[in-house]
Amino acid sequence: MATGHHVAGWRHPDAHADAGRSLSHYAALARRAEAAGFDALFLADGVAIRGMDDATLPHTARAATFEPLTLLSALAAVTQRIGLVATASTTYNEPYHVARKFASLDHLSGGRAGWNVVTSWSDAEARNFSLDRHPEHADRYARAEEFVDVVTGLWDSWEDDAFLYDKANGVHFDASKLHRLDHHGRHFQVRGPLNIARPPQGHPVIVQAGSSEAGQELAARTAEVIFTAQQSLEGAQAFYRGLKGRLARFGRTPDQLKILPGVFPVVGRSAAEAEEKFEALQDLILPSVGLALLSQHLGGIDLSGYPLDGPLPDNLQEPNGAKSRFQLVTGLAREEGLTIRQLCRRVATARGHWSIHGTPAQIVDQLQAWFEAEAADGFNVMPPWLPGGLDDFIELVLPELRRRGLFREQYTGTTLREHLGLVRPGHLRRERARSA
């Protein structure tokens, strides 16, 4: 999020309110995160102004931001090590485009690209692509399954050593190492091959963020990183065990998938300072924005007719869109007995992700507990506001993580796969030919 993950982060006195259109802002963040040794910069995205279909648009900083692959291509030129993860929808793209763009980003960055696979979730996005409503959840995931297969197949169009560049004999590439895909499926007919060399990582890292049943199945078969929203240690452990337990059915081992829950840290030199920072952000939430954001996470349900200081209605219908987020938010309301007003304020912080406040030692205690209890392989850090929230984490939390031996002192590799401890995939067709 350009100005941070708190919905009112853009109103912070030190925030850059125009960050969504500022390359210099993103470049400074990327360089700062790289100097600190972060694995990657992760860009969320949607292809509409989410949940906002009319002139009553609540005032957030999420209405106008760069297209992520364009932005990350620019950031590749001003960084050297940090991974670059972009979101691209399988519902509103074609596999050939996605395969070519991420292969290009991987080459431009020297092997630092990652693709966050999403199926999108709102009717607002559908209406930008000649549809009246968003496709059904099951249909979106069936398309996504085939989409990922086509993209990874296209990335293997060329073997790693296919290009000879033999000027003397006039041989540019070895034709025996070029593989046409010839995919014929329910959703796609893609001949191939891809008109770019195999990516430096073999395949850019595949990230997935869905936690529904269909999302977990897609992740277990295809993903290498899963970004998830979890509220408790017990819930995170159950998700971790359940998802890792699915891998064997697809011939995969637990170390081939890294589970990274989102964490929204508010850090202070004292617990009181951290709480003061958090409450200052909470006081910036406009009621209309909090209610609109809650409605969005409930699938667009209109809550304006219900008393703010009363509970969520019992008969809410699960949406066609973000099913896992609906379940998380309604579960949070029930378990903690939250009113609609209280739930608005909770969702406005981290949109259902784990929110923790405290001193560096208190923050690290909780991160370490989740990591050591097999609830997480790491975390997607979601600064409340930018750039200050990132600076707080780097200056206060990272030294404590390093003191405990829980975070790198410096990069030991150059690619995103190396940062994450993921093996570079072999060329499937070449391996099959060798074993035949």
N, C-alpha and C positions, 0 to 999 in steps of 0.2 A: 504494500500500500504506500503510495507516494509520500503521504504525510504521517504515516504511522497507522497502527491497527486500531487504535481507539477512534470511534466514529467522529469524535470532536477534536481529535488530535490537531487538525489543521487550525483550530482556534487558539492553540497554545501560543503564548506570547513570543516564543522563540522558534516556532515552526515556520517553514517556507510555504505559505498558503498556495503559491503557484507551482508547487513542486511537480505536479503531474505533467507539466509541459516544459520542464527544465532539464536539459541534458546535463548541465553542470552540476545540478543537485544529485542526480543519479550517479554521475561519474565520481563525485566526492564520496558518496556512500559506498560505492563499489571498491574504491581504493582504500577507504578506511577499513572495511570488512576484510579485504585481502591482506592488508598490513597486520590485522589481528589474527589471521589464519583461519577464517571461516571456510567451510567446505564450499558453499555456493550462495549465490543470490537467487532468490526464488520469486518469480513474478506471477501472481494470480491474474486472471483476466476473464472477461466475458465480452460477448459481442452485442451488447446493448447496455443502456443505463438500467441497471437491474431493478426490476419491480416498479419502475416509474414510467407510467404511460400517459401522463397528462401534465398540465401546467402547475399542478400542486407539488412539484418536485421539492422534497425536503433538502435543506442546504447541507450537503456533505461534500467532501473533497474527492468523491469517487465517480463523478460524472464525466470527467474528461482526462484521459491518460493516454500515454503512448501505446501503440501496438507492440506487444512484448518482443517479438523476434526482431523487429526493426531496432528497438532500443538495445537489445542485448548484442546485436551486431556492432552497434556503435561502442558499447562498453567493452567488447572484446578487444577493441583497438587501444584501450587505455588501461587494460589490466593484463596480467600475465599468468596468474595461477588460479584465481577463484572460479568455481564452477558457475555456469549460467543456465538457469532452468526457466523455461518459458511454458506457459499454458497454451494449448491449442485444442479446440473441440473436435471430436470425431463426428459430431452431428452436423456441424456447419462448415466442414472442410472436405477436401478430397485427399485420399491417401498419397497420391503422387506429389501433390503440392507440399504436404507436411513432410514427407520423406526427403524431398529435395531441399526444403528450407532448413531442416534440422541437420542434414548432412553438411550443408553449406556453413551453418553456424559452427559445427564441430571443426570443420577445416579452418575457418576464419579465426577460431579461438585456440587452435592447437589441441583439440580434444577435451573441451570443457563444457559441452552442451548436454542439456537434459530436457526431456519432453514430459511435461505434466499432462497426462491423458485425462480429459474430462468429457462428459457427454452433454454438458450444459444442462440448464434446468428450468429456464423461464420462457413463458409465452412471449415476453418482450423480445427475446432473441429470435424466436421463430418468425416473428413478424418482419424481421429484417432480411429474411431469406424465403420470401414468397409463401409462407405457411401461416395459417390462421392460429394454430396452437402448436405447442411443443409436442413432439412425438412421445408415445407412451414409454414408460420407464423400461419395460422389458425389451421393447423394440430398439431403444437407444443402446442398450448394452449388447444386444445381439449384433448391431452394426459395429459397435466399438470393438468387439472381439475380432471380427473379420478385418476391421480397419487396421488394428495393431499388427495382425498377421501380414497384411499387404505391405505396410510400412517397413517392417523388419525384413521381409523378403526383398523389397526394393533396395534396402541398404546393403544387401548381399549380391547386388547385380554384378559387381566386380570383385575379383579376388584381390587381396592386399597388394600382390606384386604384379598385377595385370599390366600396369603402364611401364613400358620399357624406355620410351623416349630415345630410341636408337636412331640418331641422325644419320649415321654413316650408311645404314641399310634401309632407312626410310620406314622403320617399323615403330609406330607410335604406341601400340599396345598389343598384347598377346590375345588374339581372338578366342583362344581356347579357354581363357579365364574370364570371359564375359558370359553372364548367365541371364537369359530372358526369363521373366517371372511367369508369364502366361497364366495369370490367376483368373479363375472363373468361379464366382461365388454368388450367394444370394443378393448381396448388396453391391458388389463391385466386379467389373471386368477390367483387368489391368494387365496389359501386355508387358510393359517394361522394355528394356532395362532402364534404370535410372541414369540420367545424363550427368552424373558427377561421381568421382571416385569413391570407393568405400571410405566411410568416416574414419578418422584417426583412432577413435575408441572402438572400432568395429561397428557397434551400435551406440548412438548417444544413450545416456542413462534414461530408462523409462520410469517415470514417477506416476503415481496414481493417488487420487484423493478421495475416492468413494468408499464409504463404510457400510453401505447397504449389502444385502446378501449377494446381489449381482455384482456390486463393486468389489467385494472381497474375492469372489470367484475370478473376476478379471485380474485382480492384483495377484492372486496366488499363481495364476498361469503365466502372466506376462510382466508384472512390475518388478522393479529392483529397489524402489523406494516407495513407501506408503506414508502419506501425510494424513494424519487423522486427528480428530477432535475427541479428547477424553477428559473427563472431569475428576476422576478419582483414581487412586492407585489400583484399587480392586478392579475397576472397570477397564483400566488400561492393561492390567495383567491378563484379564480374560480375553480382551481383543488380541493381544500379542500372542497368547497361547493358541487361540482359535485360528488366527490367520497363518501363523507359522505351521500349525498342524495340518493345514490344507496342502502344503507345498509338495509333500511326498507323492500325492496323487498325480502330480504333473512332472514327476521325476526330478524334483528340485530339492535342495537342502536348505535348512534355515538360514545359513549365512549368505544365501543368494538374494535375500530380501531384507532391507533395513527399514525398521518401523520408527518413524519420527513424529511423535505427537507435537502439536502446536503448543507453545508456551508463551504467555503474555506476562513478562516480568516488569514489575515496578520496583526499582532498586533505590535504596537510600542508605546513607552512612549510619543511620539509626532506623529502627522500626517506625518510630514516629515520623521521621522525614519521608519514608516511603509511603506511609499512609497519607501524609499531607499532599504528596505529589499525586497520588491516586485520586483523592477527593477533589483536588483542584481540577483534574480532567473531568471527573463526573459532573462537576458543577457547570461545565461548558456544554453539556448535552441539551439540545433543544428538545422539548417534549415531543414535538411532531416528528423529529428525526428518530428518536428512540422508538416510538410506536411504529413508524414505517419500517424500521430495520427488523423489529420483532415480527411484524406482519410478513416481511420478506422471508424470514427463516421458517415461518409456518406455512409457506407455500402461497402467499398472497392473500391469506384470510383477513377480512376486514374486521378489526377489533374496535373501531371507533364508537360502536354502539354499546360497549361494555364499560362498566365503571373501572377507572384506573386502579382504584384501591381494592378491587375485588379480584377473585381468582380467574384463571383462564377457564373458559367454558369447557364442560366435560365432553361435548360431542363434536370436537374438531375432527374433520376428515383428513386423513393422511394425503398429502399432495402427490401429484404425478412427478414433481420435480425432485427437490433435495430431501429424499425420504430419511436418510440418516440424521440430518440436521434437525428435521421436525421431531424425530424421536428423542434426540438429545435434549432439545429445548423444552419439550413438554414433560419429559422425565425430570429435568431439573426443577421445573415449576412444582411438580407433584412432590418430589422427594424433600424439597426445602420449604414447601408451603408458601411460595412466592406469589405476591399479587402481580397484576399486569404491570404496574408501575415499577416494581422491584425487578421484574423479569426484563423489562425494557432496559434498565440500567445495567443489568448483568450482560445482556446480549450486546449492548453498545460498547463494552470494553473489548472483548475478544471474539465476539460472534460465536460463542459456545465453546471456545477453547479454554484450556487451563490457565487461570489467572492467579499469579502468586506475587505477593508483596513482601518486602523485608530487606534486611541487610544482606550484603554479599554472602556471608556464611549461612544465613537462613535460606536464601535462594539456592545455594549450592547443596545444602543438606537435602532439600526436596528433589532436586535434579538427580543427585547421586542415589537417593533412595529408589527412585523409579528405575534408573539404569541398572542398579545392582539387583533389583527384585524382578528383572525381566519384564518390565512394563514398557521399555523403550530401548532402542539402540542408539538414540541421540534425540535431538529436538530441533524443531523448526522455530527459531526464536522470532517472536513477533513484537518488535518494539512499540510501546504505546504511542509515541510520537517521534518524528524524525526532524533533525538528526539526533536530538538530545537523548532519546531512549536508547539508541544504538551506542552512543558515546558512554552512557552510564553502564551498559552491559560490558563493553570492552574495558573500560577503566576500572570497574569495581568487581565484576563477576569473574571475568576471565583469569585474573591473577589468582583468585581462590581456587578455580578449577585446576589451574596449572600446579598450584601448590600441592594439590591432592593427587596429581598425576592423571587427571581426567581429561586433559585437552592438550593438543600438540603445542610444542614450543615454536615449530616452524614446519612448513610443508616439506614432505619427503618425496612427493611425486609431482607430476605436472598436469595430470588429467583428473577430471571429476571422478572417474572410476577409481583411480588410485587414492584420492582423498577419502572415498567412502569404503575402501576395502573390497571393491567389486572386481571380479575377474573379467578381462576382456573376452568377449564371445568369439569363438572360432567361426570360420566360414562354413555354414552347415552343409552346403552342396559339395564343397571341397572335401570335407571330412567324410561325407557319405561315399564319395568316389574312392577315397583311399581305403575305406573299410570294405568296399565291395569285392 
